[in-house]
């Protein structure tokens, strides 16, 4: 399963739970979280998005072509 990762940086308050839960996908910088990948197979991004208290992270399953 492949996931598409997006961060609304206007909502990000730099709590950092995303970077702790999925360090290969997120990095915390001085001005907020940064998605290191646009797409990933790492299921930890789903938990990272759920952990965001501001709801700044969106993770969607990538639709596969038939």
Phi and psi in degrees as GROMACS dihedral restraints (atoms count N, CA, C in turn):
[ dihedral_restraints ]
;  ai    aj    ak    al  type     phi  dphi    fc
    3     4     5     6     1  -111.6    20    10
    4     5     6     7     1   137.9    20    10
    6     7     8     9     1  -114.7    20    10
    7     8     9    10     1   143.7    20    10
    9    10    11    12     1  -101.5    20    10
   10    11    12    13     1   128.3    20    10
   12    13    14    15     1  -112.9    20    10
   13    14    15    16     1   132.0    20    10
   15    16    17    18     1  -137.1    20    10
   16    17    18    19     1   145.2    20    10
   18    19    20    21     1  -124.3    20    10
   19    20    21    22     1   128.7    20    10
   21    22    23    24     1   -88.6    20    10
   22    23    24    25     1    96.8    20    10
   24    25    26    27     1   -65.3    20    10
   25    26    27    28     1   -18.6    20    10
   27    28    29    30     1   -72.1    20    10
   28    29    30    31     1   -19.3    20    10
   30    31    32    33     1   -96.7    20    10
   31    32    33    34     1   -19.8    20    10
   33    34    35    36     1   -67.9    20    10
   34    35    36    37     1   130.7    20    10
   36    37    38    39     1  -114.4    20    10
   37    38    39    40     1    15.6    20    10
   39    40    41    42     1    62.9    20    10
   40    41    42    43     1    38.3    20    10
   42    43    44    45     1   -68.0    20    10
   43    44    45    46     1   -36.0    20    10
   45    46    47    48     1    89.0    20    10
   46    47    48    49     1     1.7    20    10
   48    49    50    51     1   -63.1    20    10
   49    50    51    52     1   -32.0    20    10
   51    52    53    54     1   -63.4    20    10
   52    53    54    55     1   -44.0    20    10
   54    55    56    57     1   -68.7    20    10
   55    56    57    58     1   -29.5    20    10
   57    58    59    60     1   -73.5    20    10
   58    59    60    61     1   -39.7    20    10
   60    61    62    63     1   -80.6    20    10
   61    62    63    64     1   -32.4    20    10
   63    64    65    66     1  -139.5    20    10
   64    65    66    67     1    70.9    20    10
   66    67    68    69     1   -64.0    20    10
   67    68    69    70     1   -21.0    20    10
   69    70    71    72     1   -78.6    20    10
   70    71    72    73     1   -12.9    20    10
   72    73    74    75     1  -111.4    20    10
   73    74    75    76     1   -24.2    20    10
   75    76    77    78     1  -132.8    20    10
   76    77    78    79     1   148.6    20    10
   78    79    80    81     1  -134.8    20    10
   79    80    81    82     1   140.0    20    10
   81    82    83    84     1   -94.8    20    10
   82    83    84    85     1   125.9    20    10
   84    85    86    87     1  -116.5    20    10
   85    86    87    88     1   173.8    20    10
   87    88    89    90     1   -57.7    20    10
   88    89    90    91     1   -33.4    20    10
   90    91    92    93     1  -104.2    20    10
   91    92    93    94     1    16.9    20    10
   93    94    95    96     1   129.0    20    10
   94    95    96    97     1  -179.0    20    10
   96    97    98    99     1   -78.5    20    10
   97    98    99   100     1   149.6    20    10
   99   100   101   102     1  -126.4    20    10
  100   101   102   103     1   133.3    20    10
  102   103   104   105     1   -80.7    20    10
  103   104   105   106     1   122.8    20    10
  105   106   107   108     1   -81.6    20    10
  106   107   108   109     1   -15.8    20    10
  108   109   110   111     1  -134.9    20    10
  109   110   111   112     1   149.8    20    10
  111   112   113   114     1   -92.7    20    10
  112   113   114   115     1   -30.2    20    10
  114   115   116   117     1  -136.5    20    10
  115   116   117   118     1   145.6    20    10
  117   118   119   120     1  -156.1    20    10
  118   119   120   121     1   156.4    20    10
  120   121   122   123     1   -98.0    20    10
  121   122   123   124     1     1.3    20    10
  123   124   125   126     1   -76.6    20    10
  124   125   126   127     1   110.8    20    10
  126   127   128   129     1   -68.2    20    10
  127   128   129   130     1   -12.3    20    10
  129   130   131   132     1   -65.2    20    10
  130   131   132   133     1   -18.5    20    10
  132   133   134   135     1   -66.2    20    10
  133   134   135   136     1   -28.0    20    10
  135   136   137   138     1   -66.4    20    10
  136   137   138   139     1   -47.0    20    10
  138   139   140   141     1   -64.8    20    10
  139   140   141   142     1   -36.8    20    10
  141   142   143   144     1   -62.6    20    10
  142   143   144   145     1   -42.6    20    10
  144   145   146   147     1   -65.0    20    10
  145   146   147   148     1   -41.7    20    10
  147   148   149   150     1   -65.5    20    10
  148   149   150   151     1   -28.1    20    10
  150   151   152   153     1   -79.3    20    10
  151   152   153   154     1   -13.1    20    10
  153   154   155   156     1   -71.3    20    10
  154   155   156   157     1   114.2    20    10
  156   157   158   159     1   -68.6    20    10
  157   158   159   160     1   -17.9    20    10
  159   160   161   162     1   -96.7    20    10
  160   161   162   163     1    -7.7    20    10
  162   163   164   165     1    67.7    20    10
  163   164   165   166     1    30.3    20    10
  165   166   167   168     1   -81.0    20    10
  166   167   168   169     1   -15.6    20    10
  168   169   170   171     1  -106.6    20    10
  169   170   171   172     1   131.3    20    10
  171   172   173   174     1  -117.3    20    10
  172   173   174   175     1   129.9    20    10
  174   175   176   177     1  -126.6    20    10
  175   176   177   178     1   122.7    20    10
  177   178   179   180     1  -121.9    20    10
  178   179   180   181     1   149.4    20    10
  180   181   182   183     1   -76.0    20    10
  181   182   183   184     1   132.7    20    10
  183   184   185   186     1   -73.3    20    10
  184   185   186   187     1   126.7    20    10
  186   187   188   189     1   -72.7    20    10
  187   188   189   190     1   131.7    20    10
  189   190   191   192     1   -91.6    20    10
  190   191   192   193     1   140.0    20    10
  192   193   194   195     1   -71.6    20    10
  193   194   195   196     1   141.1    20    10
